[in-house]
Amino acid sequence: MDEDQVQSLLDKQAVLEVVLRYCRGVDRLDLALVRSCYHSDGVDHHTGFTGSADDYVAWIDVGLRRFAGTMHLIGNHLCELEGDTAHAETYGTAHHWGEPLGDPARNFTSAFRYVDRFERRAGEWRIAERFAIREWTRAVPADLVRAKEGEGPVARRDRSDPAYRR
């Protein structure tokens, strides 16, 4: 493997890690982490929102708090490099839950694709523009939600979550 191939793999991994950090930030309500995934002039297009990355973070700060939790799972990830620009398409599912359990606006799963343009600036890959495309959404009926089976680690929607332990 030559140097260019190794650098290509490193760049693709760096782009994927931005996507993964974004998901952690959303699920843990770590809005500073979400914001750090975008360039200062980044733009986001979501269902119900189009605007700057700063405005997007303010928008999700309000929207995500209506849920008891979310979990974004990443699947297929294709990244094509063109110098300091990367075009990435990432498939995923997002689970949302909250009270009351029978409310389909608070208990649903969506399949999505992130279609992103990343740019490397000052050696760092970040999102320049994102299209979050919702493919489908399914409500989760209240009778399918189960209580936790027993004692164990507890998820937190802040930096006290076990994922932040070092």
Sequence and secondary structure as in RCSB ss.txt:
>XXXX:A:sequence
MDEDQVQSLLDKQAVLEVVLRYCRGVDRLDLALVRSCYHSDGVDHHTGFTGSADDYVAWIDVGLRRFAGTMHLIG
NHLCELEGDTAHAETYGTAHHWGEPLGDPARNFTSAFRYVDRFERRAGEWRIAERFAIREWTRAVPADLVRAKEG
EGPVARRDRSDPAYRR
>XXXX:A:secstr
  HHHHHHHHHHHHHHHHHHHHHHHHHTT HHHHHHTEEEEEEEEETTEEEEHHHHHHHHHHHGGGSSEEEEEEE
EEEEEEETTEEEEEEEEEEEEE SSTT TTTSEEEEEEEEEEEEEETTEEEEEEEEEEEEEEEE  GGG     S
S     SSTTSGGG  
